[in-house]
Amino acid sequence: MTFTSGLAIYVLFWVITAFIVLPIGVKTHNEMGVDMVPGQADSAPANFRPLRTILITTGLSAVLFGLFYANYVYGWIGVDDVNIFGEL
């Protein structure tokens, strides 16, 4: 695997992980009992912390990419292991 291929796959892991991490721990203004700004959506988060989200996403995606790369190198799970259609 070349460096650019690995980087592209890591970025894909990062984006997918970001969408998984984004809703964790976020509460709306109604749930926190905080006044809303006029014109604000009811579902807007009141306690969004982007740095925390970025750090958790980076760490989790690094672990997932590490597992992916280890599987690429050592071949733990191959194409034949995930054949869901049986023999053709």
HUTA-V788352 format. One record per residue. N is the residue number from 1. PHI is phi in degrees with one decimal (NA if undefined). OMEGA is omega in degrees with one decimal (NA if undefined). D_CENTER is the distance of its C-alpha to the mean C-alpha in Angstrom with 1 decimal. Layout:
# HUTA-V788352
n=(N N)
phi=(PHI PHI)
omega=(OMEGA OMEGA)
d_center=(D_CENTER D_CENTER)
This chain:
# HUTA-V788352
n=(1 2 3 4 5 6 7 8 9 10 11 12 13 14 15 16 17 18 19 20 21 22 23 24 25 26 27 28 29 30 31 32 33 34 35 36 37 38 39 40 41 42 43 44 45 46 47 48 49 50 51 52 53 54 55 56 57 58 59 60 61 62 63 64 65 66 67 68 69 70 71 72 73 74 75 76 77 78 79 80 81 82 83 84 85 86 87 88)
phi=(NA -79.2 -62.0 -67.9 -65.5 -62.7 -64.0 -63.1 -67.7 -62.4 -62.5 -63.2 -59.8 -64.5 -65.9 -63.2 -65.6 -61.1 -67.1 -76.3 -81.0 -50.9 -79.6 -72.9 78.5 -90.6 -124.9 -81.4 -64.0 -65.4 -68.5 -93.7 74.4 -104.3 -67.8 -92.7 -80.3 -57.0 90.2 -79.2 -68.2 -63.2 -92.2 -67.2 -72.8 -98.0 -127.8 -69.8 -121.6 -65.3 -64.3 -61.5 -63.4 -64.8 -65.8 -64.7 -62.5 -64.4 -64.9 -66.1 -68.9 -66.2 -64.5 -64.3 -66.4 -60.6 -64.3 -61.7 -67.7 -63.1 -66.3 -63.9 -74.7 -94.8 67.3 -62.4 -121.0 -110.5 -64.2 -66.3 -75.8 -114.0 -75.0 -88.6 -99.8 77.2 -78.1 -106.0)
omega=(178.5 -179.1 -177.6 176.0 177.9 178.2 179.2 178.9 177.1 178.9 176.4 175.6 -177.5 -178.4 179.4 178.6 178.7 178.8 176.9 -174.7 -174.1 -176.2 -175.9 175.2 -178.8 179.0 178.2 179.1 178.7 179.9 -179.0 -179.4 -178.1 177.3 179.8 175.0 179.2 179.8 -178.2 177.7 -180.0 -176.3 -179.2 -179.0 178.9 -174.7 -179.2 178.7 -174.5 -179.0 177.3 179.4 -180.0 -179.3 178.6 179.6 -179.0 179.8 -178.8 179.1 176.4 177.8 179.9 177.6 176.8 176.0 177.7 -178.2 176.9 176.3 177.5 -177.7 -172.6 175.9 -179.8 -179.3 -179.2 -179.3 -179.5 -179.1 -178.5 178.3 -176.2 -176.4 -177.5 -179.2 179.2 NA)
d_center=(22.2 22.9 21.1 20.1 18.7 16.6 15.4 14.6 12.6 10.7 10.0 8.8 6.4 5.4 5.6 3.9 0.4 3.6 5.1 4.6 5.7 8.2 10.8 11.2 14.6 15.5 19.1 21.4 24.8 26.6 24.8 25.5 29.0 28.7 30.6 28.9 29.7 32.0 30.1 26.7 24.7 24.9 21.1 20.4 18.8 21.3 19.4 16.3 15.7 13.7 14.5 13.2 9.8 9.8 11.2 8.9 5.8 8.5 9.9 7.3 6.5 10.3 11.1 9.5 11.1 14.2 14.5 14.3 16.8 19.0 19.2 20.1 22.8 24.2 23.7 22.9 21.7 23.4 24.0 26.9 24.9 22.7 25.7 25.5 28.6 31.0 33.7 34.6)
